[in-house]
Amino acid sequence: MRFFQRLASMHPIPRYVLTRCVLLTCALLASALVLLVWAGGYTYETVLLYDYAEHLQTMALIVLGTGLIGAVLLEDVLIR
C-alpha cells in the first residue's frame, strides 16, 4: 500500500518518465514475444531471430532499470 501512496504523490515529470519507460518496456517485450512466436522451434534458420529476441529482452531490462533510477533521482531532486 505504501508504494501506491508514494506513486500517487509523485510529481508529474517523474511520473511521466516512469510511465513512458514502463510502456516502452512493454512494447519491447511484446516485440520479443512476437519474434519468438514467429520463429517457432529453435533451428539453424531461426538462430538469428532468437538472438534478436534476446537483445530486445536485454533492452527492455535496461530501459526499465534506467527509467526507475531516473524517476527516483528526479523525484529526489524535485523534493529538495
C-alpha positions, -999 to 999 in steps of 0.1 A, spaced: 0 0 0 28 24 8 42 20 -28 9 32 -43 7 61 -18 41 72 -29 33 67 -66 2 88 -62 22 116 -45 49 118 -72 55 149 -92 42 149 -128 76 148 -145 90 117 -127 56 100 -132 58 108 -169 93 93 -171 82 62 -152 51 56 -172 68 61 -205 96 37 -195 71 11 -185 53 15 -218 85 12 -238 95 -19 -218 61 -35 -225 65 -27 -262 100 -42 -263 89 -73 -245 58 -77 -268 80 -74 -299 104 -101 -284 74 -123 -279 62 -118 -314 97 -127 -327 98 -158 -306 63 -169 -317 71 -162 -353 104 -181 -351 88 -213 -339 112 -241 -330 149 -235 -324 165 -245 -357 195 -234 -377 174 -209 -397 159 -192 -366 190 -186 -346 192 -150 -357 155 -144 -346 163 -159 -312 193 -136 -310 172 -106 -318 146 -116 -292 174 -119 -266 186 -84 -275 151 -70 -272 147 -86 -237 180 -71 -226 170 -36 -240 137 -39 -221 156 -46 -188 179 -17 -194 151 7 -202 131 -3 -171 162 0 -149 172 34 -162 136 46 -160 132 35 -124 165 51 -114 158 82 -134 124 87 -119 136 82 -84 165 106 -88 143 132 -105 118 129 -76 146 133 -51 158 164 -69 124 179 -71 117 173 -34 149 192 -23 
